[in-house]
């Protein structure tokens, strides 16, 4: 067990056994905040409206624009999602029934900066899906006006100023103050990710999010400055964030590399190959969180891409549009998990139940087949229950 795994394990165990007392101890130790005196555990509902009314009008307008676009996108997604269906197949009606999760937790990271956009990108799809209750946890120093305003405009009413593994454990087990949830969403640092890993199964977990990633595949039709800015836009999230620039144009490579600031060189890979298939294979192997096809014919290139969290087409579509106002949630798979995972959507806030009903009394051939299988598996009561049907 690594040092981080052991530290997180001890925090989780303490929260499970001691509840609020463990949260207070951990928050005092790691954040130097006394929860019992902070007024942030929970945040008073009146503080949300007050924050919304007191932020600059430009930011308030931006939140309104972002909310509408995120809501409109996920509402359209929901319209195209088949949630309930059934079909009579040979005397047995079979189908599925989708029901939204009852209560979810959202972790909003803090530290280097504050992320009101993460509130919008998680809470709004959940609301569109019909989740009944949303709980937000975030480090106490993260509860600035813009964060509280984002909670207000997203319709979130319960916010707790507690972060780190202790917040994840509180959501998983419940404490005297923090309600137990069905599933936890939202990114976090390596300690938060480890807590989610250890608590998977005790509570639903959306993903184990890692540092931000972007690949830019560009040709000579794109301004080198735009390329560098899009690389830096993701690399600036975290020293562990990774960015890559791929091109078939050696001349473009010679223009881009000198524009990369020295302090970002370790985070940014530059790769040239004249063969587009080599580049496509490299992208599919990396399975990046963000992929910008800054190409003259981006849709043609996209036909060879199978693994990417979000794909941005064309030289005038900066990746940061997706971070804020394009519409789809910016919570995306990282660490090559786009090979098998998708970005956050309304589907993540549903669970599907199979629905089975016998419609025809004359299904002896089906019962005989089921009994033969039960006999082969030596499950006598399975066999007898079918025989008596």
C-alpha angles and dihedrals in degrees: 000000000000124000092256092047091051094046092049092046091055092049092049092049092050093050091049092052102035106027116189092009090061091048091052092049094048094046092050091048100044104025100025090229125130102223094197090059100032099084087221099099089102111358110236110252091231089062091064095058091042091053092048091052094046102050119097113281091238091059092044090053091048091053090050092051092047093047093052094048094046092046093046093050095049092042088056089047090053091051089058095047117097104220103166128031141144138184133188107234113183097326098321121093110217130179147121136266122200122208126181121242113265102220129006136183124220122200113206112193124225137179115090093034143343121266113205087158090067089059091054095043094054107028097046096055088047091053092048089052091054101251106171100213133020123196120192124200124185137155110280094242088058094064097098126148095267091053094049090045090054090051090050095050091045092054095244112149105174117066127162125197097223127110143173127050089322090065092051090049091049091054092046098050104018123229134215088280108020115068121231112249136206098228138007124222135182140065128274144162125289092278092053091046090051091051090052090049093051093046097047106126094025086069134004114269125201098205144312098258119203134187119314119274136193136176120196115198106188142166134197092285090075126080109246090223091058090051093053094045091053091050091050093045091069098031091058092065094077141345087246093054115112132213132181135192118204125183144161089210114089091188091056090050090055090053097046102047096061090053094060110101113242093239090061099046094097091055099048126073120199117200131179128192128151091214113087091200091059090053093046091050091050091051093048090050092050093044093200127209091230127024122187114194098198091178138127090242104027097162091057090054092045090062087072095048118093104157120057135111097220128001122208117200127210138012093276097053107089117198092236089070086072091047092060124008115001091098111241114099114269091218099109139167116272137183095047090303090125083085088077108005137069138212119274113283140160088272090070090064094057135074122202125222122198112233118205128180131170108231103171127052091205101074098116093136091056092046091049091052091049091048091051090054092047090051091050090053091046092235102146099182092049086055095047094047089054093046091054094047 
